[in-house]
Amino acid sequence: MDNKEIRFAILPSAGLGTRFLPFTKAVPKVLALAFDRPLIHLAVLEALAAKIENIIIVISEDQESIKHYFAPDPQTEKNMWDKGLGIIAEELKSFREKLNFVYVTQEEQLGLGHAVLSCEQLLVGEPFAVILPDDILINPEPELIRMINGWRQHQGNYVAVEHIRSEDAPNYGVVEIAAHQHNESRFKVIKGMVEKPTIGAAPSDLGVIGRYVLMPNIFDAIKVTSPGAVKEIQLTDAINACIENVATYAYLIEGVRYDCGTPHGLLKASIALSSQSK
């Protein structure tokens, strides 16, 4: 493939957010504030920093408020400048001027793999990134930029990983690293992946987190992937099915990841972001 750029990012946002009830009864979880910006705002900001131009947001039928959030609104931007919120206003202006937003409705929440598959018609022949707004990664240089730089050197499928405790393995996809690799590199060739292994059965202490760079043939693998852990179509299962034919790499993040899929994780992320802003 001659294409050396990642021009599209998928942001799966259709989840029900049951752990945030009653808030999510009225507001999509991805619009919850992590300190002073919604989760999905931070995800789009990361895509923009990585020079991705096309943002595909997967929503459910009742999430029109996400579309409204990113709708062009110069008057609101002006109001924010007047109120001393110029930095965020400038970010919204950049979204409006530099990005193309497309929305895909996921009628049923059947797993991350299903959410990605729903975008297939927009990505024919295109490699792409996947950014899970639930995962905030704090590092001076966005981890996604590093993943894309790695992809430019060696094209294939990439997953971000972090070190996890053995007791947490059942909550993650866990990678098995191929032998005989340079220990100092943050990029590792993957031999296999296991979604939500039982305690003690994980092939490593590297758990997959919410950043991916994927080749377009992943869609063919998703189509033949049966529902797995928690009866959902798991993206990691589809990536694992491609390993023999597509070079697959784990990128060990350098920064700190906050799981904002729970109120406690969102609170910790907000505190960290608040400390950064001082």
Secondary structure, 3 states (H helix, E strand, C coil): CCCCCCCEEEEECCCCCHHHCCHHHCCCHHHCEECCEEHHHHHHHHHHHCCCCEEEEEECCCCHHHHHHHCCCHHHHHHHHHCCCHHHHHHHHHHHHHCEEEEEECCCCCCHHHHHHCCHHHCCCCCEEEECCCEEEECCCCHHHHHHHHHHHCCCEEEEEEECCHHHHHHCEEEEECCCCCCCCCEEEEEEEEECCCCCCCCCCEEEEEEEEECCCHHHHHHCCCCCHHHCCCHHHHHHHHCCCCCEEEEECCCEEEECCCHHHHHHHHHHHHHHHC
